[in-house]
Amino acid sequence: MKIKLLLASIALLLTGLFPLLAQDDDDEDWDIYGDLELVDDTKVKRFAKPTIVGMSPTRFLSLSYDRQLPYNMNLSATRFPASGNSGWGVDEDAPVSETGRVNFTGGIRFNSNIPVISKSNLVWQTGINYMRTGYSITDIENQGNGTGLATILDERGLNNLNWTNTFFVPISEQNFFIFQGSFDMSGDYGWNLQPFNTVRWSLAAVYAKRVSENKRWGLGLARTYRVGNLNYVPVVMYDVTSADRKWGTEILFPARAHGRYNFSKTSLLLFGYELEGQSYRIDQFSVGNNSYEIRRGELRPRLEYQKQLSGPFWMNVQAGYRIDYTFNADELEGSREFFRGFFGQQQYGMINNLGNAVYFNIGISFVTL
């Protein structure tokens, strides 16, 4: 009844202001408005949220310092010329020709993850990342025709410059995709960025389901250099938070897997591991169009404490054990990559070995919860 009176008032107003548009009351069928309601029944499509409750905060910007305690380095006797995409000819029993005591390994790390698009049906984040690995090596000893790699590492160190883009694409209130692509330029380069022609790329795609605000899981596939060599691996995501929001997991296997304990909303502890690595071009050994690359990969079991300092600023402190997965080397003819994977029989050009070491990392981050 109220709707009829409202519409009648509007019609009278229009009659006075706009005679050409007005209709005679006797021509209007008011009964058609009898079933109108003031509720909008339009269905709004809802999409899955990017995270679940209780997870560690997402870092927009972070700066940290990484340091390993001393260990021994053993490098094999010879580096061989390239042999196309089939690997080289040095076996696991290659004699050691160069040794050294690594007193310092580490440097500054900068990471960014900036939102470009942040909508309910699409989130795109991009970031430039940099990791410095400097070395201080003493007691270098060469036997016969040593390669001089220890001296190069001592003088130049290793750098990694990375550009990563991540896309969160929900397709329903529970289901979503995550796509991530990255480009890495890694090597002993300086500011001249000479190895720009040996950029390595990685890609990952995960299909996932947000079961509830406390749980999500996903399956996918990745093209990665996490263990130094080019590899294709399945991906398993499993994030869960207990009902009391104290315990949880943050798993993206095999790249990393952590358990989590939340002391409060402003502090938490992660315990688990992360794989870290990339293929690093050694400029001095790269002849012509060939690229001589150290396949650096390491496993890092660790503890990480995160605590809010003020507002969006958090600190994080890590302590763990760096385990050498590979520090072997390949020479890539024409800088073209080949696939060895976990089970390939191609032999390396150098068989190198690093002693394992305790490491520490301390940093500060600008985050969002």
N, C-alpha and C positions, 0 to 999 in steps of 0.2 A: 504493500500500500504506500509506503514511504517512497519507494522508487517511482511509482506512478505520479505522486505529487511533485517529486523532483523533476521528472521529465516534463510534466505539464508546465512548471515554472520556466524551464529552459525554453519550451516552445513559445510561451507568451513573450519571453524576452526577445527571441528571434523575430517574432511577428512585429514587434515594435521597431527593432533595429534594422532588420533585413526583410522588408515586405515581400520581395520577389522570391525569397526562399521559404517563406512561411506557408503552412498548409492550414486549411479550415479544420477546426477541431472535429467536425462531423466525419471527415475523411480519415482520421487517424484511428487505427485499431489498437487500442490500449491493452487489449487482452494479451498481445504477444509479449509484453514485458512481465507478465505474471510470474514466470519461472526464473527470472534473472536473480542471481545472487552476487553478493559483493566480494566473493572469494575468487581469486585467479587460479584456475585449475591447470594452467599451462605447466607442462612437465619440464623441469630443468634437469639436464643430464649432468650427473655428478661423476667426478673422476677421482682415481686413487691419489692419495697424497704421497709425496716423495719419501717420507721417512716414517718411523714409528716412534712411540714415546720412549724416553729414557736413553736414547742413543747419544754418543759423544757428539759435541757440537760440530757443525760444518764449518771448516776454516775458509774464509774468504781470502785472507792474506796471512802468511806466516813466515817468520824468519827464525832460523835455528842454527846451532853450531854443533857439528858432529866430530867426535874424537875417538880414535882407537888406541888402545895400549900397545906396547911394542910386541913384535913377532918376527920370525925369520922368513926370508924369501928365497926360493930356489927356482932358477930359470934354466930351461933345457939348452943344449949345446948349439943347436943350429936352427936357422929359419930357412925354409925351402921356398923355391919359386912357386908361383901359382900353378894349379893344374885344373883350370876351368872351374866347374861347379861340383867337383867330386872330392874336394878336400885334398890333404897332402900326405906326406910319407913318414912322419915321425910317430913312433909307437910309444906306448906307455912306459917303456923301459929306456927311453932316451936319456943319455947321460947328462948330469947336471954340469953346467959350465960356468954358472954365475950365481953367487950367493950374496946375501947382504942382511944386515940387521935393520929392520924398519922401526925406527924410534917414534915416528909420528905419521899418522894417516888421518886426514880429515879436512874440514873446512866449513865454509858458510853454505847454507841451503836456503833458497827462497822459493816459496810456492804461492801461487795465486789461483783463485777459482771464482771468477767474477760473473754474476748473472747478467746475461744479455737479454734474454726473454724469460719472463716469469709469469706464466698464465696457468690457469687450471688445467688446460689441455696440452701444454708444452712448456718445458723448462730447458733453457739452453744456457750452459755455463762454459766459459772459456778462461784459460789461464796460461801465462808464461812462467816457466819454472827453471831454476838454475841450481846446479849442485857442483860444488868444488871439492875435489879429492886431491889434496896436496900430500907429498911424501917427504920425509927426511930419512935418508938411507945411509948408513955408515957400514964400515967393514966390508965394502964391496970387493969381492974376489972373483977374478976371471981365470978360468982354466982353458988353455988352448984358444980357440977363436970365439970368445964370448960375444954375445950380441950387443952388449951395451945397453940393454933395456932398463936395467936398474938405474943407470946414470941418467937416462932420459926421464924416467919417472921422478927421480930425485930433483932434477932441474926444472921440469915442466909440469909435472902432475897431470891429472885428468880432469876434464870439464864436461859437463852435460848441460845442454840447453834444450828445453822441451816446450812444445806448444800442444796443449791438450784441450779438446772440446768434448763436452758431455751433454747428451740429450736425454731427458726424461720424458717419455711419451705415453701417457695413460690412455687406455682404450675403453675402460669401464671404471666402475667404482672400486674394483678390486685389482684388475689386471693392468699391467703396464710393460713397456719395453724400456731398456736403458741401452743407449748406444754411446760408445766412447772411441774417439780416434785421436792419435797423437803422432807428432813428428819429433824425432830426436836427432840432434847433432852432437856427437860425443867423440872426444879425442883429447890429444895433448896440444890442441891449438891455443893460440893466444888471441889477441884482439883482432888479428887479421882474418879469423874465421876461415882458414884455408880448406877445411874438410866439408865445406858447404855442399859439395857434389856427392857426399856420402850420407845424406840424410836417410835415416831408417824410420819406418812407420809401423805403428801398431794399431790394432783395431779389435774391439770387443762388442758383442751383442748379447744381451740377456733378456729373456722373457721371464716375468716375475708376477707374483700374486701377493697382494697385501691382504692377508687373511683377516687381520683385525688391527686395532691400533697398537697391539703388542707383538705382532708377528708378521713377517714377510719372508718369502723364499723365492728363488729363481734359478733357472738353468740357462746356460749359454755357451758360447764358443769365443776364443780369443786367439788372435795372432799377436805374439808377444816376444820380447827380448828380456823378460824378467830374469832368466837364468843365463844371460849372455848370448846364447845361440838363438837364432830364429826358431820359433816353435809354435805349434798349433795345439791348444789345450782346451779341454772342457772347463766350464766355469760353473761353480755352485755358490749361490748366495743364500745365506741363512742368518737372518737377524731376528732376535727374539728378546723380549723383556718380560720378566716375571710379573705376577699380579701385584706384588708389593713394590715393584719398580726398583728393586735392589740389585738383582742379578740379571745378566743377559749375555748375548753373544753378538758379535759383529764379524761375520765371516764372508769373505769373497775368495773362496778356495780356487786355485792354489796360491794366489798372490799373497793373501794374508788371512789369518784366522785368530780371533781374540775372544776370550771371555771378558766379561765386564762386571765390575762391582761399583754401584753408585753410592758413595757415602752420603751425598745430598744432591740437590739440584745444581750445586756449584762446584762439586769435586767428584772425581771418579778415578778408577784404576782399571787399566787394560792389561791383560796378560795373555801372551800367545807368541806369534811369530809373523815375520814378513819376509818375502823374497824381494831382493833388490838387485838390479843389474841392467846392463846395456852392452852394446858392441862399440868399443872405443877405437877409433882410428889413430894409429901412430904415424904421424906425418913423416918422420925421418926414415921410416922403413917402407913407406908407400912409394913405389917407383912408377912413374908414368901415370896411367889411368888405373893402376891396381891400388887396392886399399888393404893395408895391413891392419888387422883389427884384433884387439884383445877382447875375448868373450868373457867379460867380467860378470860373475854372478855370485851372490852370497845369500845365505840363510841367516836370519837374525831372530833367534828366540829372545824375548824381551819382556820387561815390565814398563808400563808408561803411566805416569800420574799426571792428571790434568786438573787444573784448578782455576776458577774465575778470579781475576785480579780486580777488575773494576769494569762494570758495564759489559761491553762486548769483547773486552780484552782478557784472554786466558793465557796461562803459562802451561807448558808441558815439559816433563823431565822423563827421559828414557834411560834405562840401564839394561844391557843385554850382552849377548855373546855373538860375535861375528864369525860365522863358519864359512870357510872358503868352499864354494860349490864348483866354480871353475875360474881360472885366470889364464886359460890356454889361448892360443892365437891361430887365426886363419889369414891367408892372403887371398883376396877376392879379385879375380881377373876382371878387369874393366869395372871394378867396384860392384859387380853384380852379386847379389846374395844367393845362397843355396840353402836347402833344407837338410839338416842333420837330425834334428829332433832329439828325443831321449834315446832312441835305439839305432840311430844311423851308425854305419860302420866306417864312415870316412874318418881318416886319421887327421890329427892336428899338425900344424906346422911347428908349433912349439908346445911343449908340455910344461906348464909352470905350476908352481905350488906355493901357496901362502899359508903360514901358520895361522891358526885360529886366534882370536883376540877378544878380550872384553872391550866393550865400547860404551860411550855415553853420548847423549844428545839432549840439549836444553834449548828451548825456544819460546817465543811469544807469538800469539795469533790474534787476529781480529775475526770473530766468529758470529754465527747465527745459530740459535737453538731451534 
